[in-house]
Amino acid sequence: MDIHSESYKVAALSEQEDAVEIIRQAEAAIAQMNGNKPVTLIAYERTEAPFHK
């Protein structure tokens, strides 16, 4: 999968173990609801202020 966005980038969570654990738990819960098919969640963070009209 190739996702490009100038407004978001993959969030660096290497020093945020609580956030990583929450994502792992969510992946496991979704996989269980989906017949135990592996699921990967990706955390993004905004790189610029949102555009308002």
RAQUI-V69401 format. One record per backbone hydrogen bond with DSSP energy under -1.0 kcal/mol. NH is the residue of the N-H (numbers start at 1). CO is the residue of the C=O. E is the energy in kcal/mol with one decimal. If there is no record, write none. Layout:
BEGIN
<<NH;CO;E> <NH;CO;E>>
END
This chain:
BEGIN
<<9;45;-2.2> <11;43;-3.0> <16;13;-2.2> <20;16;-2.1> <21;17;-2.6> <22;18;-2.1> <23;19;-2.1> <24;20;-2.4> <25;21;-2.5> <26;22;-2.2> <27;23;-2.6> <28;24;-2.2> <29;25;-2.4> <30;26;-2.6> <31;27;-2.5> <32;28;-2.2> <33;29;-1.9> <34;30;-1.3> <36;31;-2.8> <45;9;-2.7> <47;7;-3.3>>
END
